[in-house]
Amino acid sequence: MAKIAALLKLHLEVENTIFYPAVSLAMGDESVAIESSFEQDDEQYVIEQLEAMSVADPRYDENVAALAEQLKEHVLEEETEIFPRVKAARMDMDALGIKIRSRQRGLA
C-alpha cells in the first residue's frame, strides 16, 4: 500500500499545483480547480486513513474499496468532462507535460 499511496499522492499533488490551475486559466473557469481540489481532498483523506491502518483492521478493505470507487469516478470525470474541454481550449499540452514531469521528479 505504501508505494500505491506515494504514487497517488504524487499524482494528486501535480494535479493540484500544475494541471488544474493551468486548465482553469486556459478555460477562464476557476471552478474547475476548486472542484478538483475538494474531490482530491477526499481521496487524500482515504489514502491517509489507509496508511495509518493495519491490513488486519476490519475497516481496511472497506477503505480500499472506497478509494477505488473515488479513483474510478475521478478518471471517468477527467476522461468525459475535463479532457474534452482541455482539448477544445487548445492548451499547450507538451509544455504542460514538461512542467508536470519536472515537478514529479522533484517530488519523487
C-alpha positions in Angstrom: 0.0 0.0 0.0 2.9 2.4 0.7 4.0 2.5 -2.9 0.5 3.0 -4.2 -0.2 5.7 -1.7 3.0 7.5 -2.6 2.2 7.4 -6.3 -1.4 8.6 -5.7 -0.2 11.4 -3.5 2.3 12.5 -6.2 -0.4 12.4 -8.8 -2.8 14.5 -6.7 -0.1 17.0 -5.9 0.8 17.5 -9.5 -2.9 17.9 -10.5 -3.5 20.4 -7.7 -0.4 22.5 -8.3 0.1 22.4 -12.1 -2.6 20.7 -14.1 -5.9 22.1 -12.7 -4.6 25.6 -12.2 -3.4 25.6 -15.9 -6.7 24.2 -17.0 -8.7 26.8 -15.0 -6.6 29.6 -16.5 -7.0 28.3 -20.1 -10.7 27.9 -19.7 -11.2 31.1 -17.7 -13.1 29.0 -15.2 -11.6 28.8 -11.7 -14.3 26.4 -10.5 -12.6 23.6 -12.3 -9.6 23.8 -10.0 -11.7 24.4 -6.9 -14.0 21.4 -7.6 -11.0 19.2 -8.3 -9.3 20.3 -5.0 -12.4 19.3 -3.0 -12.6 15.9 -4.6 -8.9 15.3 -4.2 -9.1 16.3 -0.5 -11.5 13.3 -0.1 -9.1 11.0 -1.9 -6.2 12.2 0.1 -8.1 11.6 3.3 -8.8 8.0 2.5 -5.2 7.5 1.4 -4.0 8.8 4.8 -6.5 6.6 6.6 -5.2 3.5 4.8 -1.6 4.4 5.5 -2.4 4.6 9.2 -4.2 1.3 9.3 -3.1 -2.2 9.6 -4.2 -4.6 6.8 -5.8 -6.6 9.6 -8.0 -3.6 10.5 -11.7 -4.6 9.8 -12.2 -1.2 8.0 -9.2 -1.7 5.7 -11.0 -3.5 2.9 -13.9 -1.0 3.1 -11.5 1.9 2.8 -9.7 0.3 -0.1 -13.0 -0.2 -1.9 -14.0 3.5 -1.2 -10.7 4.7 -2.6 -11.1 2.5 -5.7 -14.5 3.9 -6.3 -13.3 7.5 -5.8 -10.5 6.9 -8.3 -12.8 5.4 -10.8 -15.1 8.4 -10.6 -12.0 10.7 -10.8 -10.8 9.1 -14.0 -14.3 9.0 -15.6 -14.8 12.7 -14.9 -11.4 13.6 -16.4 -11.9 11.4 -19.5 -15.5 12.5 -20.2 -15.6 16.1 -18.9 -12.2 17.6 -18.3 -10.0 16.3 -21.2 -12.5 17.2 -23.9 -12.6 20.7 -22.5 -8.8 20.8 -22.4 -8.6 19.7 -26.0 -11.1 22.4 -27.0 -9.1 25.0 -25.2 -6.1 24.1 -27.3 -3.7 24.1 -24.4 0.0 23.6 -25.0 0.0 20.0 -23.6 3.7 19.5 -24.4 4.7 22.4 -22.2 2.3 21.3 -19.5 3.7 17.8 -19.7 7.2 19.1 -19.2 6.2 21.0 -16.1 4.4 18.0 -14.7 7.3 15.6 -15.3 9.7 18.1 -13.8 7.6 18.5 -10.7 7.1 14.7 -10.4 10.9 14.2 -10.4 11.3 17.0 -7.8 8.7 15.3 -5.5 9.7 11.7 -6.0 
